[in-house]
Amino acid sequence: MRDFHNLKVWTKAHEFVLGLYKVTAEFPQAEIYGLTSQLRRAGISIPANIAEGCGRNTKIEFARFLHIAMDSASEAQYHLLLARNLYFLKTSDYQRLEGQVIEVKRMLTSLIQKLTTPFAKADS
């Protein structure tokens, strides 16, 4: 069992979610059950799946949860684009959050590769 607090990718994903909550608090009230909810759910799913995967017994199980986190990161990335195109997000907020989610996706890709490569260490 791994401690998710020790993973840099979890820390980055958590910081991303905190930023999402801050900007989505400014979204129109009419979007509370729409885009606000969808974006927050996708964002929260990233560090939550990393944490859940850390509790699994094998590298393969852990990697499966990292893939789910990756899927959620891609979903969040689209929701950010939509929010920007609907003028719910300032360009500077969009660029910052998009940069964060891209970094998380790169880190997830690297960790998945380490876990699924034969004879690789899984302590990253």
Beta strands, then each sheet from edge to edge (+ up, - down):
end
